[in-house]
């Protein structure tokens, strides 16, 4: 699968994953254990897997600046 061009910069992937983590924390804090908690948890797990663990997005620190 091709990586999305908007998510190529590392700071955008970190920010997107951080929003998902904050969403999960809000759901836990408000004691919502229903559908929205599980959706947030799933989105967080997928973001972490796709952005950082799967190797879909190259490590930008290894590339020469353009």
Backbone torsions as a table, in degrees:
resi	resn	phi	psi	omega
1	UNK	NA	136.0	-178.9
2	UNK	-76.9	137.1	175.8
3	UNK	-70.2	146.7	179.1
4	UNK	-74.5	131.9	-176.6
5	UNK	-60.2	-33.4	-178.9
6	UNK	-65.5	-28.0	-177.3
7	UNK	-93.7	6.8	-179.7
8	UNK	-64.2	-41.4	177.0
9	UNK	-67.4	136.2	-176.8
10	UNK	-59.8	-38.2	-176.6
11	UNK	-63.4	-30.6	178.1
12	UNK	-72.4	-38.5	177.2
13	UNK	-67.5	-40.2	178.4
14	UNK	-64.9	-43.6	-179.5
15	UNK	-63.8	-41.9	179.3
16	UNK	-64.2	-44.3	178.2
17	UNK	-66.5	-36.4	179.3
18	UNK	-65.6	-38.9	176.1
19	UNK	-61.1	-41.2	178.2
20	UNK	-64.3	-42.3	179.2
21	UNK	-63.8	-43.0	178.4
22	UNK	-62.5	-38.8	178.1
23	UNK	-60.8	-45.4	177.8
24	UNK	-61.9	-44.2	-179.5
25	UNK	-63.0	-38.6	176.8
26	UNK	-64.4	-42.7	178.6
27	UNK	-62.6	-39.7	178.3
28	UNK	-68.1	-43.4	-178.0
29	UNK	-63.2	-37.8	-179.4
30	UNK	-86.8	5.7	179.4
31	UNK	58.6	35.0	174.0
32	UNK	-91.2	108.8	-179.0
33	UNK	-106.6	15.2	-174.7
34	UNK	-89.8	-147.5	-173.9
35	UNK	-59.8	-43.4	-175.8
36	UNK	-65.8	-34.6	175.8
37	UNK	-61.8	-47.3	-178.4
38	UNK	-67.6	-35.4	175.3
39	UNK	-65.3	-42.7	178.6
40	UNK	-64.8	-42.3	179.1
41	UNK	-64.1	-41.6	177.6
42	UNK	-64.6	-41.8	178.3
43	UNK	-64.5	-38.9	178.8
44	UNK	-65.9	-46.5	179.9
45	UNK	-62.1	-42.6	179.7
46	UNK	-66.3	-41.7	179.7
47	UNK	-61.8	-45.7	179.5
48	UNK	-63.3	-42.6	179.6
49	UNK	-64.6	-52.4	-173.4
50	UNK	-69.9	-41.6	-174.4
51	UNK	-78.6	-32.8	-169.3
52	UNK	-123.0	-30.0	-172.1
53	UNK	-103.9	-27.3	-172.8
54	UNK	-79.6	-19.5	-177.8
55	UNK	83.8	10.7	179.0
56	UNK	-66.0	-40.7	-178.9
57	UNK	-101.2	125.9	-178.7
58	UNK	-67.9	155.3	176.4
59	UNK	-72.8	111.9	-174.6
60	UNK	-71.8	-17.7	-179.3
61	UNK	-73.1	-17.9	179.2
62	UNK	-83.8	-13.1	-176.4
63	UNK	-93.3	148.0	177.9
64	UNK	-71.4	143.5	177.7
65	UNK	-64.6	145.0	-179.3
66	UNK	-109.6	NA	NA
